[in-house]
Structures are given as C-alpha cells and as structure tokens.
Amino acid sequence: MSRIELEEEISEDEYKNLLKNADPHMATVHKTRYEIPYNGKCFEVDVYPFEKDRAVMEIELGSEREEFEVPPFIKIIKEVTEDEAFSNKSIAKKLKSDPDSQIIPR
C-alpha cells in the first residue's frame, strides 16, 4: 500500500506566515516523532499528546514491493495507510471540532 506525501522543510518565518492563512476549521496537530532504525530501514513513530496508548507508524520504501520486517517490539493494531481518518488533515479537523473526543479511531 502506498500514500503520496509532499514533504518540504520550511523556515520558522515561513511556518508563521502559513499559520496566518491556516484554515480556521482545523487545529494545529502536535506530535513527537521517533525514528527507529531496524534491519536497514527507518520506522517513524508519531506519538500524539491526546493519545495514551496509540501511535502511528510509517516507513518510507522505494516501492510497494520492497520487503521489510516490522521490529518485534512493535505491536501493529491496524493497517491505516488508506484510512483517511488517520490523515493529519482529518485529525486536525476533529481536534478543532471536538478536542475531547476520541481523535484516533479504534
């Protein structure tokens, strides 16, 4: 499975400028990203402050056919690559509309 991501490093000034034009129906999504190297791959684990027992993990691969092994100390609960509810945009909307609700679906 794959998902196209556009990533670009920006300066603090660019970030502040973008915030001025941010969609008022979305909250800023804060998370802590951990990089876990394992078997020659880098797994990125995002931990959100509003989640006590869940995180989102991703791995960047060269192709969908590229093989990898999930570290044995990681428990995969659900594959969410194609689940839009786990996108930053969906999480930002839900945080804005109901910050006390269950943000990441079970």
C-alpha positions in Angstrom: 0.0 0.0 0.0 1.2 3.5 -0.6 0.2 7.1 0.0 1.7 10.1 -1.7 3.2 12.6 0.7 4.5 16.0 -0.1 7.2 17.0 2.4 9.1 20.2 2.4 11.3 21.7 5.0 10.4 25.3 5.8 11.9 28.1 8.0 10.3 29.3 11.1 9.3 32.5 9.4 7.6 30.5 6.6 5.7 28.5 9.2 4.5 31.6 11.0 3.3 33.1 7.7 1.5 29.9 6.8 -0.2 29.9 10.2 -1.7 33.3 9.4 -3.5 31.8 6.5 -4.4 28.5 8.2 -7.9 27.0 7.8 -9.8 28.2 10.9 -11.7 24.8 10.9 -8.5 22.9 11.7 -6.4 22.8 14.8 -2.6 22.5 14.7 -1.6 18.9 15.2 1.2 18.4 17.6 3.2 15.2 17.8 6.5 13.8 18.7 8.2 11.8 16.0 10.6 9.0 16.9 12.8 7.3 14.3 13.5 3.7 14.9 16.2 2.1 12.8 15.7 -1.6 12.3 17.1 -4.0 9.7 18.4 -1.2 7.4 15.0 0.6 7.4 13.8 3.6 9.4 10.4 3.4 11.0 8.9 6.7 12.0 6.5 6.6 15.0 4.3 9.6 15.7 3.1 10.0 19.3 0.2 12.4 19.8 -0.3 14.1 23.2 -4.0 13.3 23.1 -3.4 9.5 22.8 -2.4 7.5 25.8 -2.0 4.0 24.2 -1.8 4.5 20.4 0.7 5.9 17.9 1.0 5.9 14.2 4.0 4.3 12.5 5.2 4.7 8.9 8.1 3.5 6.8 9.4 5.1 3.6 10.0 2.5 0.9 11.4 2.7 -2.6 8.4 0.7 -3.9 5.4 -1.2 -2.7 7.3 -4.4 -3.5 10.2 -3.6 -1.2 10.3 -6.1 1.6 10.7 -5.1 5.3 10.2 -6.6 8.7 8.4 -4.8 11.5 10.5 -4.6 14.7 9.4 -7.4 17.0 8.8 -5.0 19.9 6.2 -3.1 17.9 2.6 -4.3 18.1 0.6 -3.5 15.0 -3.0 -3.0 15.8 -4.4 -1.8 12.4 -3.1 -1.0 8.9 -4.2 2.6 8.2 -2.4 3.5 5.0 -5.7 4.0 3.1 -7.8 5.2 6.0 -8.4 8.9 5.6 -9.4 9.2 9.3 -5.7 8.9 10.2 -4.5 11.7 7.9 -3.2 14.9 9.5 -6.0 16.8 7.8 -8.7 14.6 9.3 -7.1 14.7 12.8 -6.8 18.5 12.6 -10.5 18.9 11.7 -11.5 16.5 14.5 -9.3 18.3 17.1 -10.9 21.6 16.2 -14.5 20.4 16.2 -14.3 18.2 19.3 -10.9 18.3 21.1 -12.1 16.0 23.9 -13.4 13.2 21.6 -11.5 10.1 20.7 -9.3 11.5 18.0 -7.7 8.4 16.5 -10.4 5.9 15.7 -10.2 2.4 17.2 
